[in-house]
Amino acid sequence: MPIPEDVTGDEIDKDVRQELQSLPKTLAEDVAKNLVMVARLIDEDPEGAYGYSRVALRLASRVAAVREAAGFAAYATQKYSEALAEFRAARRMTGSAELWPVMADCERGLGRPEKALDMAGAPEVHKLDKAGQVEMRLVAAGARRDMGQLDAAIVTLQSPELASNSVQPWTARLRYAYADALLAVGRENEAREWFAKAVEADRDGSTDASDRLAEMDGVEFVDALDEDEHENEGESGDQGAVEAADVEDHDGERERSTDATADADADADATEAVDAAGTADTTEVSDATESGDKD
């Protein structure tokens, strides 16, 4: 797959670059460039990112960072079975539990929420940092909802991290999930309160909490571009109506002119007929007179 000229491979994380040092220099550079493309495209073009991840995987399947990148690219394209296999491979190579929550979410994606809940209670969770533990809580709550256990999902999300007033990278997503769970059981007032709290914490727009809040308040957003297009369509329609009216007027004038011409022609024909009749009568009278004189 083509690599843009501005991609050098030096953009990758220092730890990943260190992993790639086990490869020949030229190969390491090629793998690095493909990993940069995965990171660049994974949000806006997941399929494109997946393509680059397959190239990197073909070049260096024994590098944990490559297997992890391939896992996230597959996960972004909802290829959960493939993603889970790559995450497991990366975990075997590193021995880290960091990927445990996303592995559990792959189980959810595969329709196995019970397996995800089992993973939420496994010893590996205690090895996670605070961000990982919050992520695991989110996955567990999602699994509860998958199983129809809505109230249990709410309880799962209730935690010191949710109650904290400090804003962390996970705060907006945690508050959003809690608000959504409350709304699912009809607790609208509480849901609105937590959507508002999610908006306060969502500094980088990672959720659509503001849209959900506006929806609950009955606010409708109108796209200015769409509105301009409608106005232009209206103006075009009005102009078209004026032009059509002008055409109709001209047609009417032509019809009236044609009718007048026809009437004039008819009058002329009638006049000619009368003149002809008069001439005929005069001739007959003259002939009769001449006949009388002879007699």
Long-range contacts (C-beta under 8 A, 24 or more apart in sequence): 1-34, 1-37, 1-51, 1-52, 1-55, 3-33, 3-34, 3-37, 4-37, 7-33, 7-36, 7-37, 7-40, 8-33, 9-33, 9-35, 9-36, 11-36, 11-39, 12-36, 12-39, 15-65, 16-65, 19-63, 19-64, 19-65, 20-60, 20-63, 20-65, 22-63, 23-60, 23-63, 27-59, 27-60, 30-59, 31-56, 31-59, 31-60, 31-63, 31-66, 34-59, 35-65, 35-66, 35-69, 38-69, 38-72, 38-73, 39-69, 42-72, 42-73, 42-76, 43-76, 46-73, 46-76, 46-77, 47-77, 49-73, 49-76, 50-74, 50-76, 50-77, 50-79, 57-86, 62-93, 64-90, 64-93, 64-94, 65-90, 67-93, 68-99, 71-99, 71-102, 72-102, 75-102, 75-105, 75-106, 75-109, 78-109, 80-106, 80-109, 80-110, 81-106, 81-110, 84-110, 97-124, 97-125, 97-127, 97-128, 97-132, 98-128, 98-132, 100-124, 100-125, 100-127, 100-128, 100-132, 100-136, 101-128, 101-132, 101-135, 101-136, 101-138, 101-139, 102-135, 104-136, 104-139, 104-140, 104-143, 105-139, 105-142, 108-139, 108-142, 108-143, 108-146, 113-142, 113-143, 113-144, 113-146, 113-147, 114-143, 114-147, 116-140, 116-142, 116-143, 117-143, 117-144, 130-161, 130-168, 131-168, 131-169, 131-170, 134-159, 134-161, 134-170, 134-174, 135-170, 137-161, 137-174, 138-173, 138-174, 138-177, 141-177, 141-181, 142-177, 145-181, 145-184, 150-181, 150-184, 150-185, 151-185, 153-181, 153-184, 154-178, 154-181, 154-182, 154-185, 157-181, 167-200, 167-201, 167-203, 171-201, 172-198, 172-201, 172-202, 172-203, 172-206, 172-207, 172-209, 173-198, 173-206, 173-207, 175-201, 175-209, 176-202, 176-207, 176-209, 176-212, 179-209, 179-212, 180-212, 188-216, 191-216, 192-216, 192-217
